[in-house]
Amino acid sequence: MSAYRIHISKDNLMFAAGHFVSYDGEKVEPLHGHNYRFSVTVEGPLDENAYVFNFVTLKRLMKRIADELDHRLILPRDNPLIEVELQDDGGVIVRAQGRWYRFPQEDVVILDLPNTTVEMIARHLCDRLRQELAARDDAAHISAVEIALEESFGQTAYYREALA
């Protein structure tokens, strides 16, 4: 069986974001940030143009998805150790292990994730790409997508999802 795939790794596929992660069952890291870089791989048969998918279109989609997280605080919705509370005045209060923070809501992205580890953020990027591709007629033949997300040099998580 043969297969085709394309891979994009460009300088603009990056975002700077803050987060904190729970670990070891009951601990929460201090608030900190990373300059995340990512790449994307798309698999599938060739279309009528002999493309798996158009590089330019994929780069634009991924840049738009990256911009959703750029210069934001990324918070998990479903972490029992990190409490996220939306305020009526547009603020977000975050509590974790005796510390608390208040942020403007426009500076925060709350993700439907159990933690904001690099693995979970890679999954989020993959989910967002899958949503974008599902809305396009020219992507119906795509069979799999993979995100490689580097949170710092030498630390990369991969998430791959087969599509129906």
C-alpha positions in Angstrom: 0.0 0.0 0.0 1.4 3.4 -0.9 0.6 6.7 0.7 1.4 10.4 0.3 2.0 13.1 2.9 3.1 16.6 3.1 4.9 18.3 5.9 5.2 22.0 6.8 7.6 23.6 9.2 7.9 27.3 8.8 9.3 30.2 10.9 5.8 31.7 11.3 4.2 28.5 12.7 4.8 29.6 16.3 3.2 31.3 19.2 4.2 32.6 22.5 2.0 31.7 25.4 1.9 31.3 29.2 0.6 28.3 31.1 1.0 26.2 34.1 0.7 22.5 34.4 -0.4 20.1 37.2 1.9 17.1 37.8 2.7 14.3 40.2 -0.9 14.1 41.2 -1.2 17.2 43.4 1.4 19.8 42.3 1.1 22.8 40.0 4.0 24.5 38.3 4.5 28.2 38.7 3.1 30.4 35.9 5.6 30.5 33.0 5.6 30.7 29.2 7.2 29.2 26.1 7.9 30.2 22.5 6.2 27.2 20.9 7.1 26.1 17.4 5.1 23.5 15.5 4.9 21.7 12.3 2.1 19.8 10.6 1.9 16.7 8.5 -1.2 15.9 6.3 -1.7 12.4 4.8 -4.0 11.2 2.0 -4.3 10.3 -1.6 -3.5 12.8 -4.3 -6.3 15.0 -5.5 -7.1 15.9 -9.2 -4.1 18.3 -9.1 -1.7 15.7 -7.8 -1.7 17.4 -4.4 -2.3 15.8 -1.0 -3.3 19.4 -0.1 -2.2 22.8 -1.2 0.8 24.0 0.8 -0.2 27.7 0.7 -3.7 26.9 2.0 -2.3 24.7 4.8 0.2 27.3 5.9 -2.5 30.0 6.1 -4.8 27.7 8.1 -2.1 26.8 10.6 -1.0 30.4 11.0 -4.6 31.4 11.8 -4.8 28.6 14.3 -1.5 29.6 15.9 -2.7 33.2 16.1 -5.6 32.1 18.3 -3.1 31.2 21.0 -0.4 33.8 20.5 0.4 36.1 23.4 -2.3 34.5 25.5 -2.5 32.5 28.8 -3.6 29.0 28.0 -5.8 27.4 30.7 -7.3 24.0 31.0 -11.1 23.8 31.5 -11.0 20.4 33.2 -8.2 20.4 35.7 -9.2 19.7 39.4 -6.1 21.6 40.6 -6.5 24.7 38.5 -9.7 26.6 39.1 -10.8 29.0 36.4 -13.6 31.4 37.1 -15.1 33.9 34.6 -16.1 37.2 36.2 -19.0 39.4 35.1 -16.7 42.3 34.5 -14.7 40.5 31.8 -11.9 39.2 34.1 -10.8 35.7 34.7 -9.6 34.5 38.1 -7.3 31.5 38.3 -6.6 29.7 41.6 -4.0 27.0 42.0 -2.4 25.8 45.3 -2.9 28.9 47.3 -1.9 31.3 44.5 -4.4 33.3 42.5 -4.2 35.5 39.5 -6.6 37.8 37.7 -6.4 38.3 33.9 -8.4 40.2 31.3 -10.6 37.7 29.5 -9.2 38.8 26.1 -5.7 37.6 27.3 -6.9 34.1 28.2 -7.8 31.0 26.1 -9.6 28.3 28.1 -9.2 25.0 26.3 -11.4 21.9 26.7 -8.4 20.0 28.1 -7.4 18.3 31.3 -4.0 20.0 31.4 -2.0 22.4 29.3 0.9 20.1 28.7 2.7 20.2 25.4 1.0 16.9 24.5 -2.5 18.4 25.1 -1.8 21.6 23.3 -0.6 19.5 20.3 -3.9 17.6 20.4 -5.8 21.0 20.5 -3.9 22.2 17.4 -4.7 18.9 15.7 -8.4 19.2 16.7 -8.5 22.8 15.3 -7.0 21.7 12.0 -9.4 18.8 11.8 -12.3 21.3 12.3 -11.0 23.6 9.6 -10.4 20.7 7.1 -13.9 19.3 7.8 -15.4 22.6 6.6 -13.6 22.4 3.2 -14.6 20.5 0.1 -10.9 20.2 -1.0 -9.9 18.3 2.1 -12.5 15.5 2.2 -9.8 13.0 1.0 -7.3 13.7 3.9 -6.8 10.5 5.9 -4.6 11.7 8.8 -3.1 14.8 10.4 -0.1 15.1 12.8 1.2 18.0 14.8 4.7 18.2 16.3 4.8 20.9 19.0 8.1 22.0 20.5 7.8 23.9 23.8 11.5 24.5 24.0 14.6 23.3 22.1 14.8 19.5 22.3 11.3 19.0 23.9 8.7 18.1 21.3 5.4 16.3 21.6 3.6 14.6 18.7 -0.1 14.0 18.2 -1.5 12.1 15.2 -5.1 11.6 14.4 -6.5 9.3 11.7 -9.5 10.9 10.0 -12.6 8.9 8.9 
